[in-house]
Structure formats: structure tokens, C-alpha cells
Amino acid sequence: MKIENKSISIVIHGGCFEKNASELANILINYRKEFKESEIIFSISSSDFIDFNNSNEFSISSYKKNMTSFCYVVNKCADKIAYSHMAQSLPPVYRDGANAHPNHMIESARNGLALASREFVLRTRNDLLFKDRSFIDKYIDLSKNYYKKGKYTVFSAPVMIASIYTLNPFTVVRLPFHYSDWFNFGKLADIRPIWDVPFITLDFATYYCNHYYKVGSKEKERNFFFRTAVEQYIYFNFFSSHFKNLKLDFHNDDRSINESIEILLDNFVVADIYNLNVYYPKYSNGFEKYRDNNKRIIEETWKYLSLNRNINLSDAISVTEETVHDYTPKIFPFKIEAQQLLTKTGFKFLKHILVPADAPPGVACFGPHLTLKKGSYTASVAISALYPKESICTIRVSATGRTGSITLNHKDYTFNKTKERMNKYIYLDVEFENPHDLLEGFEIVVRNDAPVDLAIDYINLVRMD
């Protein structure tokens, strides 16, 4: 499969306000720079400075003089501009939430997609930047090596979505058909109809003001005002028009819970967005993998389910309140990024754990507290900086379980002080055997016995048997 930039439309949609104009301008400039041959549509859901009466499909104007430079950027970088006129705010989706704007999202996505003309389309919210073609490479890899059509396939080619907010309905809060709406990438002919849905009504948005929750709903399921989540509304509206047997009368209606996963596997490829080289500071905490892995269908889980289509879904991905944070890796090698590790002597910054040379000796990193199946493994810690402050520094790498109460194995590495600069990774490996069927609280612990300027980037966990 080959997807050239000239065959792609990029639909960037959302609100356009003075407070976010600089960021939007920078995002738009970056898209134009990286995708020179692509068609870029800038779709505006609402604004506090755009003069809609004097704007059109090819040019926007502002009634505020201080925003003319922003308009210049849009007019220079966007091929087409779309506007929304009908959408209104709604009450909060759930308890303690802010007023919701789902109809602004629906209208701006729909109007932007209506102007798109290329074979493929990236539809994305306007505060999310895909910095390069990494997402296309990921799409091709997942489509070629994991995706398979099934009885619920509707699209001519799979559509890529994010794992974040693609929720596992077999967990504490049952939300079938809750697929991420952060972005879509795939064939325009497949994605355009997804967003051709009616506006959410006030009656729908206040459903639970007049109806009891389903009998048996737990406290965490009793926080909705909307009849369903917005994501459920959009995707179920589309798929139920193709399959009349599907049921979703309210947010935790689980009568079609198995079908919701089958539809996910038959139509989508799911990518972990933090592996796609994106800029999205608003939800940076959401990129940390292990906090909610069981609550979502992450990329690894989607791969596992795609390769094992005949397994019992409930057995494979069901979790309880007691096990919701006990994530068990399914596919190896398993990469653990520094963002998902912890440290006692250093600090986390961007994609690294950094231990300053003046920090006391101790635990440079530990975590991420997985549940590990029985077997033989090798863990490899990737070090991108290692400069002992004193003449000698010993670093111990340990594989432990039950949050440090069991040591499976450890290995010591000794390094001498040097004036030479590192120019390649140092990998600190430890081999170990896990004799337990399921070992909870598994972690890799890196400890230094002397001051050292240290940078840890990631850990690779490989199954050897």
C-alpha cells in the first residue's frame, strides 16, 4: 500500500478564538510545511473575532485588527475554509462537567469533510498536530499486518482512530461503541458518512434528568446527563444504520457489547497516539500508557484481538474494580517508555528520566507495576547518558515482583569516570525467570550506588520462551 501526500485531504476543525489563535496558526503552518501537496481544509466551529459576513471558502477576515496576521496565515496555508452557523452549546455530558459543544464538533467536521476532494482524509481536531507522516506509516503497518475484514465490515478500507477514549466496554463502566473521536484517517468515502449525523438534541442531552439509570448500574456509571456519550452517539448512529440488530438505548446498555468490539475490529485500526509523533499539550497526561490501559482498547490489545478473532471477548478483556489497574502485556517485545516509569532520585522530562550528577545515590527508576505471566524474559534498559561523578559507579538492574517483595534476578554493571562523550546507547540487560502463573506488581528497578549524570529513555521487555 502506498499513500502519497497529494492523495490526502487534511480537515482541521474546531473553535477559533483569540486565546488559541497563535497555537492554531503554528499548527496550520506546520501542516502546510510537511504536507505541501495535500489539500488542507480549515473548518471553524465558532470564533470571537472572525467576520463571517466578509469571509468565504477561500479567505477569512477579522473585525479585530490585532487578528489580521492570523487571518493571513489561514489564507496562505489553507486551500479551503468551512464555517459553522447552526450549532449551539448544550448542558454538561456528565456530573460536574462543563457545558458541552458536541454539535460544534459535528457541524465543523461535517462541513470540512464536505469540501474535501482527495482519496484519503485526515480529520482531526484543530489542537492536535501530526508533525509528519508517521501516522500514515502506522496506518499502513496496522492495516497490512493486523487488520482483517469481518461480517461487520462497512468501510472499503480500515479507518484509523486513537486508542485514547476508545474504551473497553468489559470494564467497571460499560460503554459499548465508545470509539475515539480525536481523529480519523482513511478513505474519504468511508469517513465522510460517519459525521453525517443529526445534531444532539436538548432532550437527548438531559435524558437522565427524567429517567432512572439502569438497575444494577454502579456509582461510576451513574454520572451521565446525556443518554449516551458523544462518541457513542456518533459511531452508533452510523453503524446502527447498517446493522439493525444493534442495541444501545442508553450509555451502559450492554446488549450489543460483543458486537461493539467486533465492529471495532472489522472496521478500525487502533493506534496509540503517543507513538504517532504528535503535538497535543492539552491532554499530555493522557499519553501515559499504564494508568488506564485496561479501561481502553490500546494498540497492543487491538493487535492481540485482531490476531485472535475466535477468543471469548469477555474472558480476554474483562476487568473488575480490583484488577482494573493490573495490566498484563500480551505481545512482545514490550516497550516501556520513560514517561511510564517512576523515579526517586531524578525527575521526568519529556521522553526521559533524568538523574542529575548532584542527586544522591538511590533508585533512578522503577515501575511500571505490570502483571506478568509465567515465562523466561530479558529486560533491556536503554541509557542515553551515563557520566559517573566519582571514579567508579555501580548500577544494579533488578527484576522484581509484588512491588519489590520478590526479586527474580539482578545484574550489576560498573562504570568508570570518563571525559569522553557518549555517542550511542548503553543497554543494561537482566535475564530472569518468572515461575508464577501471574505475578502482580512486576517492575524493573535501576539503582546507582554513587552520584551519576544519568538519562533513561525506555525499557524493552522480551519474552525468551
C-alpha positions as CSV (number, residue, x, y, z in Angstrom):
1,M,0.0,0.0,0.0
2,K,1.3,3.4,-1.0
3,I,-0.3,6.7,0.2
4,E,1.2,9.9,-1.3
5,N,0.6,13.3,0.2
6,K,-1.1,14.5,-3.0
7,S,-3.9,11.9,-2.3
8,I,-4.7,13.3,1.2
9,S,-7.1,15.9,2.4
10,I,-6.5,17.3,5.9
11,V,-9.6,18.6,7.6
12,I,-8.7,20.6,10.7
13,H,-11.7,21.6,12.7
14,G,-12.7,23.3,15.9
15,G,-13.1,26.6,17.7
16,C,-11.0,29.6,16.7
17,F,-10.5,32.2,19.4
18,E,-8.0,35.0,20.3
19,K,-6.7,32.8,23.2
20,N,-5.7,29.9,20.9
21,A,-5.1,31.7,17.7
22,S,-1.2,31.6,18.0
23,E,-1.2,27.9,18.6
24,L,-3.6,27.3,15.7
25,A,-1.5,29.4,13.4
26,N,1.6,27.4,14.3
27,I,-0.2,24.1,13.8
28,L,-1.5,25.2,10.4
29,I,1.9,26.4,9.3
30,N,3.4,23.0,10.3
31,Y,0.8,21.1,8.3
32,R,1.4,23.2,5.2
33,K,5.2,22.7,5.6
34,E,5.0,18.9,5.9
35,F,2.1,18.3,3.5
36,K,2.8,20.7,0.7
37,E,0.9,18.6,-1.9
38,S,-2.1,17.8,0.4
39,E,-5.4,19.6,0.4
40,I,-5.9,21.5,3.7
41,I,-9.4,22.5,4.8
42,F,-9.7,24.7,7.9
43,S,-13.2,24.3,9.4
44,I,-14.2,26.8,12.0
45,S,-16.9,25.8,14.6
46,S,-17.1,29.2,16.3
47,S,-15.0,32.3,16.8
48,D,-14.8,35.6,18.8
49,F,-13.0,37.6,16.1
50,I,-13.8,36.3,12.6
51,D,-16.0,38.5,10.4
52,F,-18.3,35.8,8.9
53,N,-20.1,38.3,6.7
54,N,-16.9,39.2,4.9
55,S,-15.3,35.7,4.8
56,N,-15.8,32.9,2.2
57,E,-14.5,29.5,1.2
58,F,-11.1,30.9,0.2
59,S,-10.5,33.8,2.6
60,I,-11.3,34.8,6.2
61,S,-11.5,38.3,7.6
62,S,-11.4,39.6,11.2
63,Y,-13.3,42.5,12.6
64,K,-10.4,42.9,15.2
65,K,-7.2,44.5,13.8
66,N,-5.0,42.5,16.1
67,M,-6.0,39.3,14.4
68,T,-5.2,40.2,10.8
69,S,-1.9,38.3,11.0
70,F,-3.8,35.1,12.0
71,C,-6.1,35.5,9.0
72,Y,-3.1,36.0,6.8
73,V,-1.7,32.6,7.9
74,V,-5.0,30.8,7.3
75,N,-5.5,32.4,3.9
76,K,-1.9,31.4,3.0
77,C,-1.9,27.9,4.3
78,A,-5.5,26.6,3.9
79,D,-6.8,25.6,0.5
80,K,-10.4,25.9,1.6
81,I,-12.2,27.3,4.7
82,A,-15.5,26.0,6.1
83,Y,-17.8,27.7,8.6
84,S,-20.4,26.5,11.1
85,H,-23.6,28.5,11.7
86,M,-26.2,26.3,13.4
87,A,-24.6,24.6,16.4
88,Q,-25.4,25.7,20.0
89,S,-23.9,24.7,23.3
90,L,-25.6,22.0,25.4
91,P,-25.6,21.2,29.2
92,P,-22.8,19.1,30.6
93,V,-22.5,15.5,29.4
94,Y,-21.8,14.2,32.9
95,R,-21.8,15.2,36.6
96,D,-19.5,18.1,37.5
97,G,-18.7,18.7,33.8
98,A,-18.7,22.0,31.8
99,N,-21.2,22.9,29.2
100,A,-20.7,20.6,26.1
101,H,-20.2,21.5,22.5
102,P,-20.7,18.3,20.6
103,N,-22.8,19.9,17.8
104,H,-20.0,22.4,17.1
105,M,-17.7,19.3,16.6
106,I,-20.3,17.5,14.4
107,E,-21.0,20.6,12.2
108,S,-17.4,21.6,11.7
109,A,-16.3,18.1,10.9
110,R,-19.2,17.6,8.5
111,N,-18.7,20.9,6.8
112,G,-15.0,20.4,6.5
113,L,-15.4,16.9,5.1
114,A,-17.9,18.2,2.5
115,L,-15.1,20.3,1.0
116,A,-12.6,17.5,0.9
117,S,-11.8,16.1,-2.5
118,R,-8.8,13.7,-2.2
119,E,-9.0,9.9,-1.9
120,F,-7.8,9.8,1.7
121,V,-8.6,12.2,4.6
122,L,-7.2,13.0,8.0
123,R,-10.0,14.5,10.0
124,T,-8.6,16.0,13.2
125,R,-9.4,18.4,16.0
126,N,-7.5,21.7,15.5
127,D,-5.4,21.5,18.6
128,L,-3.8,18.2,17.6
129,L,-0.8,18.3,15.3
130,F,0.6,15.3,13.4
131,K,4.1,16.5,12.9
132,D,5.0,14.2,9.9
133,R,3.9,11.1,8.0
134,S,4.5,8.8,11.0
135,F,0.7,8.3,11.3
136,I,0.5,7.2,7.7
137,D,3.3,4.6,8.2
138,K,1.5,3.3,11.3
139,Y,-1.8,3.1,9.3
140,I,-0.1,1.1,6.6
141,D,1.6,-1.2,9.1
142,L,-1.5,-1.9,11.1
143,S,-3.7,-2.4,8.0
144,K,-1.2,-4.7,6.3
145,N,-0.1,-6.9,9.3
146,Y,-3.1,-7.0,11.7
147,Y,-6.4,-5.8,10.2
148,K,-8.9,-8.3,8.8
149,K,-12.3,-7.8,7.4
150,G,-15.3,-9.5,9.1
151,K,-19.0,-9.8,9.0
152,Y,-19.5,-6.2,10.4
153,T,-17.2,-4.5,7.9
154,V,-18.7,-1.4,6.3
155,F,-15.7,0.6,5.2
156,S,-13.9,-0.1,1.9
157,A,-10.6,0.3,3.9
158,P,-9.9,0.4,7.6
159,V,-10.2,3.7,9.4
160,M,-7.5,4.6,12.0
161,I,-8.6,6.0,15.3
162,A,-6.7,6.7,18.6
163,S,-6.6,4.3,21.5
164,I,-7.2,7.1,24.0
165,Y,-11.0,7.2,24.5
166,T,-11.5,4.0,22.6
167,L,-13.0,2.4,25.7
168,N,-13.1,-1.2,26.8
169,P,-16.8,-1.9,27.5
170,F,-15.9,-5.0,29.6
171,T,-14.6,-2.9,32.5
172,V,-16.1,-1.2,35.5
173,V,-18.0,1.4,33.4
174,R,-19.8,-0.3,30.5
175,L,-19.7,2.0,27.4
176,P,-20.2,0.0,24.2
177,F,-19.4,1.7,20.9
178,H,-17.3,4.3,22.6
179,Y,-14.6,4.7,19.9
180,S,-12.3,7.7,19.9
181,D,-13.3,10.8,18.0
182,W,-9.9,12.6,18.3
183,F,-9.1,11.9,14.7
184,N,-9.9,9.6,11.8
185,F,-7.6,8.6,8.9
186,G,-8.7,6.5,6.0
187,K,-10.7,6.8,2.8
188,L,-12.8,10.0,2.4
189,A,-15.7,7.9,1.1
190,D,-15.7,6.0,4.4
191,I,-15.1,8.8,6.9
192,R,-17.5,11.4,5.5
193,P,-20.7,9.4,6.3
194,I,-19.6,8.9,9.9
195,W,-20.0,12.6,10.6
196,D,-23.3,13.0,8.6
197,V,-25.3,12.6,11.8
198,P,-28.1,14.8,13.2
199,F,-27.4,17.3,16.0
200,I,-27.7,16.1,19.5
201,T,-31.0,17.5,20.9
202,L,-31.6,19.0,24.3
203,D,-33.9,16.1,25.1
204,F,-31.1,13.6,24.5
205,A,-28.7,15.8,26.5
206,T,-31.0,15.8,29.5
207,Y,-32.2,12.2,29.3
208,Y,-31.3,11.2,32.8
209,C,-33.0,14.2,34.3
210,N,-36.2,12.3,33.6
211,H,-35.2,8.7,33.6
212,Y,-33.7,6.3,36.1
213,Y,-30.4,4.7,35.5
214,K,-30.3,1.0,34.5
215,V,-30.9,-1.2,37.5
216,G,-27.6,-2.6,38.7
217,S,-25.6,0.4,37.5
218,K,-22.6,1.1,39.8
219,E,-21.8,4.6,41.1
220,K,-19.3,5.3,38.3
221,E,-22.0,4.5,35.7
222,R,-24.4,7.0,37.4
223,N,-22.8,10.3,36.3
224,F,-24.3,10.9,32.9
225,F,-26.9,13.6,31.9
226,F,-26.6,12.6,28.2
227,R,-28.4,9.5,27.1
228,T,-25.1,8.2,25.8
229,A,-21.6,9.6,25.5
230,V,-21.0,11.8,22.4
231,E,-18.6,9.2,20.9
232,Q,-21.3,6.5,21.3
233,Y,-23.9,8.8,19.7
234,I,-21.7,9.5,16.6
235,Y,-20.5,6.0,15.9
236,F,-23.6,4.1,16.9
237,N,-25.7,6.4,14.8
238,F,-23.6,5.3,11.8
239,F,-23.2,1.6,12.4
240,S,-26.8,1.0,13.5
241,S,-28.0,2.3,10.1
242,H,-26.1,-0.6,8.6
243,F,-26.9,-3.3,11.2
244,K,-30.5,-3.1,12.6
245,N,-29.8,-5.8,15.2
246,L,-27.5,-3.4,17.3
247,K,-28.8,-2.1,20.6
248,L,-27.8,1.0,22.5
249,D,-30.8,2.6,24.2
250,F,-28.6,4.3,26.9
251,H,-25.0,4.7,27.7
252,N,-24.4,1.4,29.6
253,D,-26.8,-0.7,27.6
254,D,-24.7,-3.9,27.2
255,R,-27.0,-6.0,25.0
256,S,-24.6,-5.5,22.0
257,I,-21.4,-5.4,23.9
258,N,-19.7,-8.2,21.9
259,E,-20.8,-6.7,18.7
260,S,-19.3,-3.3,19.7
261,I,-15.8,-5.0,19.8
262,E,-16.4,-7.0,16.6
263,I,-17.4,-3.8,14.8
264,L,-14.2,-2.1,16.2
265,L,-12.0,-5.0,14.8
266,D,-13.9,-5.2,11.5
267,N,-13.7,-1.5,10.6
268,F,-10.9,0.3,12.5
269,V,-7.2,0.1,13.2
270,V,-6.3,1.5,16.7
271,A,-3.1,3.4,17.3
272,D,-1.5,4.7,20.5
273,I,-1.4,8.4,19.7
274,Y,1.8,9.0,21.7
275,N,3.6,6.8,19.1
276,L,2.5,9.0,16.2
277,N,4.8,12.0,16.7
278,V,2.0,14.4,17.6
279,Y,1.8,17.7,19.5
280,Y,-1.1,17.9,21.9
281,P,-0.2,19.5,25.2
282,K,-3.8,19.8,26.4
283,Y,-4.0,16.0,27.3
284,S,-0.3,15.2,27.9
285,N,-1.2,13.2,31.0
286,G,-3.5,11.0,28.8
287,F,-0.5,9.8,26.9
288,E,0.9,7.9,29.9
289,K,0.2,4.3,29.0
290,Y,-0.3,2.2,32.1
291,R,-2.7,4.4,34.2
292,D,-5.8,3.3,32.2
293,N,-4.6,0.5,29.9
294,N,-7.3,-1.9,30.9
295,K,-10.0,0.8,30.6
296,R,-9.1,1.4,26.9
297,I,-8.5,-0.8,23.9
298,I,-4.9,0.2,23.4
299,E,-2.9,-0.6,20.3
300,E,-1.4,-3.8,21.8
301,T,-4.8,-5.0,22.9
302,W,-6.3,-4.3,19.4
303,K,-3.4,-6.2,17.8
304,Y,-4.0,-9.2,20.1
305,L,-7.7,-9.3,19.5
306,S,-7.2,-8.9,15.7
307,L,-4.8,-11.8,15.7
308,N,-7.1,-14.0,17.9
309,R,-10.6,-13.4,16.4
310,N,-12.1,-16.6,17.9
311,I,-11.3,-16.0,21.5
312,N,-14.0,-15.2,24.1
313,L,-14.0,-11.4,24.4
314,S,-15.3,-11.4,27.9
315,D,-12.5,-13.7,29.1
316,A,-9.9,-11.8,27.2
317,I,-10.6,-8.2,28.2
318,S,-12.9,-8.2,31.2
319,V,-11.6,-6.5,34.3
320,T,-13.1,-5.8,37.7
321,E,-12.6,-2.9,40.1
322,E,-9.9,-5.0,41.9
323,T,-8.0,-5.8,38.7
324,V,-8.6,-2.6,36.6
325,H,-5.0,-1.4,37.1
326,D,-3.3,-4.8,36.7
327,Y,-2.3,-4.6,33.1
328,T,-0.8,-7.8,31.6
329,P,1.3,-7.5,28.4
330,K,0.1,-9.6,25.6
331,I,2.6,-9.0,22.7
332,F,6.4,-9.0,23.0
333,P,8.8,-7.3,22.7
334,F,7.0,-4.9,25.0
335,K,8.4,-1.3,25.1
336,I,8.1,0.7,28.4
337,E,8.7,4.4,27.8
338,A,10.3,6.6,30.4
339,Q,7.1,8.5,30.8
340,Q,5.5,5.4,32.2
341,L,8.3,4.7,34.8
342,L,8.9,6.3,38.2
343,T,12.0,7.7,39.9
344,K,13.1,8.5,43.4
345,T,16.3,10.4,42.8
346,G,15.6,12.1,39.4
347,F,12.8,13.6,37.5
348,K,10.8,13.0,34.3
349,F,11.2,15.4,31.4
350,L,9.6,14.8,28.0
351,K,10.8,11.3,26.9
352,H,13.4,10.8,29.6
353,I,14.1,10.1,33.2
354,L,17.0,12.4,34.2
355,V,19.1,11.9,37.3
356,P,21.4,15.0,38.0
357,A,25.0,14.4,39.0
358,D,24.4,16.1,42.3
359,A,21.4,13.8,43.2
360,P,22.1,11.3,46.0
361,P,22.6,7.6,45.1
362,G,19.5,5.6,45.1
363,V,16.6,4.4,42.8
364,A,16.9,6.1,39.5
365,C,13.8,4.4,38.1
366,F,11.2,1.8,39.0
367,G,7.9,0.6,37.7
368,P,5.6,0.3,35.8
369,H,3.9,-2.4,38.1
370,L,2.6,-4.8,35.5
371,T,1.1,-8.2,35.9
372,L,3.4,-10.7,34.2
373,K,2.7,-14.2,33.0
374,K,4.9,-17.2,33.7
375,G,8.0,-17.5,31.5
376,S,11.6,-16.5,30.7
377,Y,12.3,-12.9,29.9
378,T,15.0,-10.3,29.3
379,A,14.7,-6.7,30.2
380,S,16.9,-4.2,28.5
381,V,17.3,-0.7,29.9
382,A,18.2,2.0,27.3
383,I,20.6,4.5,28.7
384,S,21.3,7.7,26.6
385,A,23.6,9.4,29.1
386,L,25.9,7.9,31.9
387,Y,28.6,10.0,33.4
388,P,29.8,9.0,36.9
389,K,30.7,11.9,39.1
390,E,33.3,9.9,41.1
391,S,35.9,7.4,39.9
392,I,33.5,4.4,39.8
393,C,29.8,3.9,39.8
394,T,27.9,0.6,40.0
395,I,24.4,0.4,38.6
396,R,22.2,-2.6,39.6
397,V,19.3,-3.6,37.4
398,S,16.7,-5.8,39.1
399,A,13.6,-7.6,38.0
400,T,11.1,-7.7,40.9
401,G,7.6,-8.7,41.7
402,R,4.9,-7.8,44.1
403,T,6.2,-4.2,44.3
404,G,9.7,-5.2,45.3
405,S,9.0,-8.0,47.8
406,I,10.2,-10.7,45.3
407,T,13.5,-10.4,43.4
408,L,13.5,-12.6,40.2
409,N,17.1,-11.6,39.3
410,H,19.6,-8.7,39.3
411,K,22.8,-7.8,37.5
412,D,25.4,-5.2,38.4
413,Y,27.3,-3.0,35.9
414,T,30.3,-1.0,36.8
415,F,31.4,2.2,35.0
416,N,34.4,4.4,35.3
417,K,34.5,8.2,35.2
418,T,35.4,9.4,31.7
419,K,35.8,12.7,29.9
420,E,34.6,11.2,26.6
421,R,31.1,11.9,25.4
422,M,28.6,9.1,24.8
423,N,27.6,8.7,21.2
424,K,25.4,5.6,21.3
425,Y,23.0,3.9,23.7
426,I,24.2,1.7,26.6
427,Y,21.9,-1.2,27.2
428,L,21.8,-2.8,30.7
429,D,20.2,-6.2,30.4
430,V,18.9,-8.6,33.0
431,E,17.6,-12.1,32.3
432,F,15.1,-13.6,34.7
433,E,12.6,-16.4,35.1
434,N,9.1,-15.8,36.4
435,P,7.8,-19.1,38.0
436,H,4.4,-17.6,38.9
437,D,1.3,-18.1,36.8
438,L,0.5,-14.4,37.2
439,L,3.0,-12.1,39.0
440,E,1.5,-8.8,40.1
441,G,3.4,-5.7,40.8
442,F,6.2,-6.5,38.3
443,E,8.8,-3.8,37.8
444,I,12.3,-3.1,36.7
445,V,14.4,-1.3,39.3
446,V,17.6,0.7,38.4
447,R,19.7,1.7,41.3
448,N,23.0,3.6,41.3
449,D,25.4,3.4,44.3
450,A,27.3,6.7,43.5
451,P,26.4,10.1,42.0
452,V,26.0,9.9,38.3
453,D,24.6,12.1,35.5
454,L,22.1,9.6,34.1
455,A,19.4,9.6,31.4
456,I,17.0,6.6,30.9
457,D,14.9,6.6,27.8
458,Y,13.0,3.3,27.8
459,I,13.0,-0.4,28.8
460,N,12.4,-3.3,26.3
461,L,10.8,-6.4,27.8
462,V,11.4,-9.5,25.6
463,R,9.9,-13.0,26.2
464,M,12.5,-15.6,25.5
465,D,10.4,-18.9,25.6
